[in-house]
């Protein structure tokens, strides 16, 4: 019975000291990457960094016990963050108390929706989702994420009510307001992280960059030269608090709820299944994944955690580092807990430009030009769908873009099948 409730018990069959050592090492590696990413993605979502750390603590622990993947690392991710910002920034000013409350409420509603989908066994329907549409959406989201970080990379103050494209135009028109020190920090940090990742893959590049940049900012008091810093981060563990929810907030958040529910689950289940062949004692259960992801969001919302989902980069890092079970996630969660208890004051002088560099570097992995070239040479139908979905997402927004992509895909598929049937009939008549 307990094995059905907690799949991690199955993973621990034959567990021994050498496997535990591998999980501890992988968990520490994941945690070291998760700390800066959690803060960076919180800023990307328009909320203070502490909520990213909360989102890195509660969900990762809950998923470790309830999830069916030994390798999926749950926590804040860039695409979910930009989805939330895209939807909620139209309802309240980013970083305001109302805005934060809406983000937390969004996590609660998404969790409930995913639990309902699990109860109705909707998870198996993911096999009908066209890969090309999801890929185009991810590529477009990556571009929008990079655009969203130009303001933090340049130090240019951009009005909050502008869309991503409008923000890009505003920055382009006001390049003379660029803070050279901020831009220099961003550029050097980005190059430093990219070089370290290429040459020394075992070094936690993002964390090392944060340590160096924070020390330089503190020692030379560069914040007085116009370099924007994180500032005070609350110390201690999140307290239990009921999210502020009502009928009006649910209705206004509904488009974002549906999008985050859908994209978060599809990305997570696809990632979990990519590691499925490495699991011995059990396979990925799509409906159980929905339950684990939904419950982690639901409980997390009562502890002010930003909505979290499966992370491509951290799952990959954990797998390469030798993770064998979700014990690695529990170790990563323990590191987050210690950070919240003792280390948040250390990040006071952390420049926003460094977090922008971490975000930009992390989404580079989402861009795959070789996939687009492959479509051009092998499947013109999918190439048209990809290009249309990509530009629709960039121009019209995330929700509209992916909906248009799905409609176009199945419409073209229907028309193409009709044409093939007509040709077959003509051949038969002849």
Residue pairs with C-beta under 8 A, 6 or more apart in sequence:
2 9
3 9
3 10
5 66
6 65
6 66
7 66
7 67
7 68
7 282
7 288
8 64
8 65
8 325
8 326
8 327
10 281
10 282
11 70
11 279
11 281
11 282
11 324
11 325
11 326
12 325
12 327
13 281
15 325
19 324
19 325
20 327
22 321
22 322
22 323
22 324
23 322
23 323
23 324
23 325
23 327
23 328
23 331
24 327
24 328
24 331
25 321
25 322
26 318
26 319
26 321
26 322
26 323
26 324
26 328
26 331
27 318
27 323
27 327
27 328
27 329
27 330
27 331
27 332
27 334
27 335
28 331
28 332
28 335
29 204
29 317
29 318
29 321
30 73
30 314
30 317
30 318
30 321
30 323
30 328
30 329
30 331
30 332
31 331
31 332
31 333
31 334
31 335
31 336
32 204
32 207
32 335
33 204
33 206
33 207
33 313
33 314
33 317
34 56
34 60
34 73
34 75
34 314
34 332
34 335
34 336
35 53
35 56
35 207
35 335
35 336
35 339
36 206
36 207
36 210
36 355
36 358
37 52
37 75
37 76
37 206
37 311
37 313
37 314
37 358
37 362
38 49
38 52
38 53
38 55
38 56
38 75
38 76
38 336
39 49
39 52
39 53
39 230
39 347
39 350
39 355
40 49
40 52
40 355
40 356
40 358
40 359
40 362
41 52
41 76
41 77
41 78
41 80
41 81
41 306
41 359
42 48
42 49
42 50
42 51
42 52
42 53
42 55
42 76
42 81
42 306
43 49
43 52
43 152
43 352
43 355
44 78
44 81
44 82
44 85
44 145
44 148
44 149
44 359
45 52
45 76
45 80
45 81
45 82
45 84
45 85
45 103
45 306
46 84
46 85
46 88
46 89
46 94
46 95
46 99
46 103
47 94
47 95
47 99
47 100
47 103
47 306
48 95
48 100
48 233
49 230
49 233
49 347
49 355
50 233
50 234
50 344
51 100
51 103
51 104
51 304
51 305
51 306
52 76
52 306
53 233
53 336
53 339
53 340
53 344
54 238
54 300
54 303
54 304
54 305
54 306
54 340
55 75
55 76
55 300
55 305
55 306
55 307
55 308
56 75
56 76
56 308
56 333
56 336
57 237
57 238
57 303
57 305
57 333
57 336
57 337
57 340
58 238
58 296
58 299
58 300
58 303
58 305
59 74
59 75
59 296
59 297
59 299
59 300
59 305
59 308
60 73
60 74
60 75
60 296
60 308
60 329
60 330
60 332
60 333
60 336
61 329
61 330
61 333
62 292
62 295
62 296
62 299
62 300
63 72
63 74
63 292
63 293
63 296
63 326
63 329
64 326
64 327
64 329
64 330
64 333
65 326
66 288
66 291
66 292
66 295
66 296
67 74
67 272
67 288
67 289
67 292
67 293
67 326
68 272
68 282
68 283
68 284
68 285
68 288
68 289
68 292
69 272
69 275
69 276
69 279
69 284
69 289
69 326
70 275
70 278
70 279
70 323
70 324
70 325
70 326
71 272
71 275
71 278
71 315
71 318
71 319
71 323
72 268
72 271
72 272
72 275
72 310
72 315
73 310
73 311
73 314
73 315
73 317
73 318
73 328
73 329
73 332
74 268
74 293
74 296
74 308
74 309
74 310
74 311
74 329
75 308
75 311
75 314
76 306
76 308
76 311
77 267
77 308
77 309
77 310
77 311
77 312
78 141
78 142
78 145
78 359
78 362
78 363
78 366
79 138
79 141
79 142
79 145
79 263
79 267
79 366
80 260
80 263
80 264
80 307
80 308
80 309
81 145
81 306
82 141
82 144
82 145
82 148
82 398
83 141
83 256
83 259
83 260
83 263
83 398
84 103
84 106
84 256
84 260
84 306
84 307
85 94
85 148
86 144
86 164
86 256
86 397
86 398
86 399
87 106
87 253
87 255
87 256
87 259
87 260
87 398
87 399
88 99
88 102
88 103
88 106
88 253
88 256
89 99
89 160
89 161
91 99
91 102
91 252
91 253
92 98
92 99
92 102
93 99
93 160
94 160
101 243
101 244
102 249
102 253
103 306
103 307
104 243
104 244
104 301
104 304
104 305
104 306
105 243
105 244
105 245
105 249
105 250
105 253
105 301
106 253
106 256
106 257
106 260
106 307
107 243
107 297
107 298
107 300
107 301
107 305
107 306
107 307
108 243
108 245
108 297
108 298
108 301
108 302
109 245
109 250
109 253
109 257
110 257
110 260
110 261
110 264
110 294
110 297
110 307
111 293
111 294
111 295
111 296
111 297
111 298
111 299
111 300
111 301
111 307
112 294
112 298
113 257
113 258
113 261
113 294
114 261
114 264
114 265
114 290
114 291
114 293
114 294
114 297
115 290
115 291
115 294
115 295
115 298
116 294
117 123
117 261
117 265
117 287
117 290
117 294
118 287
118 288
118 290
118 291
118 294
121 287
122 287
122 290
123 265
123 269
123 285
123 286
123 287
123 288
123 289
123 290
124 286
124 287
126 265
126 266
126 269
126 270
126 286
129 266
130 385
130 406
130 409
132 375
132 382
132 385
132 386
132 389
132 409
133 385
133 386
133 389
133 402
133 405
133 406
133 409
134 266
134 267
134 270
134 402
135 368
135 371
135 386
136 385
136 386
136 387
136 388
136 389
136 390
136 393
136 405
137 263
137 389
137 390
137 393
137 398
137 401
137 402
137 405
138 267
138 366
139 366
139 367
139 368
139 390
140 389
140 390
140 391
140 393
140 394
140 398
140 401
141 366
141 393
141 398
142 363
142 364
142 366
142 367
143 394
144 164
144 393
144 394
144 398
145 359
145 360
145 363
146 360
146 363
147 164
147 165
147 167
147 168
148 164
148 167
149 356
149 359
149 360
150 156
150 167
150 168
150 171
151 157
151 158
151 167
151 171
152 182
152 186
152 228
152 352
152 353
152 355
152 356
153 182
153 183
153 186
153 187
153 353
153 356
153 357
153 360
154 171
154 175
154 177
154 178
154 179
154 182
154 183
154 186
155 177
155 178
155 179
155 181
155 182
155 183
155 226
155 227
155 228
155 353
156 170
156 171
156 174
156 175
156 177
156 178
156 179
157 177
158 167
158 170
158 171
159 170
162 170
163 397
164 394
165 394
165 395
179 226
179 227
181 222
181 225
181 226
181 227
182 226
182 227
182 228
182 351
182 353
183 353
185 213
185 227
185 351
185 353
185 354
185 357
186 353
186 354
186 356
186 357
189 209
189 213
189 353
189 354
189 357
189 358
190 357
190 360
190 361
192 205
192 209
193 205
193 206
193 209
193 357
193 358
193 361
194 361
194 364
196 203
196 205
196 208
197 205
197 361
201 320
206 358
206 361
209 354
209 357
209 358
210 347
210 350
210 354
210 358
213 350
213 351
213 354
214 346
214 347
214 349
214 350
214 351
214 354
216 222
217 223
217 227
217 229
217 349
217 350
217 351
218 348
218 349
222 351
223 229
223 349
227 351
227 353
228 351
228 352
228 353
229 348
229 349
229 350
229 351
229 352
230 347
230 348
230 349
230 350
230 351
230 352
230 355
231 348
232 348
233 344
233 345
233 347
233 348
234 344
235 340
235 341
235 342
235 344
235 345
236 340
236 341
237 337
237 340
237 341
238 303
238 304
238 305
238 340
239 303
239 304
240 302
240 303
241 302
241 303
241 304
242 302
243 301
243 302
250 257
255 399
256 399
258 399
259 398
259 399
259 402
260 307
263 402
264 293
264 307
264 309
264 310
265 289
265 290
265 293
265 309
267 309
267 310
267 312
268 289
268 293
268 309
268 310
269 284
269 286
269 289
269 290
271 310
271 312
271 315
272 284
272 289
272 310
273 284
275 315
275 319
276 283
276 284
278 319
293 309
293 310
296 308
297 305
297 307
297 308
300 306
300 307
300 308
301 307
312 365
312 366
313 362
313 365
318 328
318 329
321 328
372 383
372 386
375 382
375 383
375 386
376 383
381 412
381 413
381 416
384 412
385 405
385 408
385 409
385 412
388 404
388 405
388 408
389 401
389 402
389 404
389 405
389 408
390 401
392 400
392 401
392 404
392 405
393 400
393 401
393 402
393 405
394 401
395 401
396 404
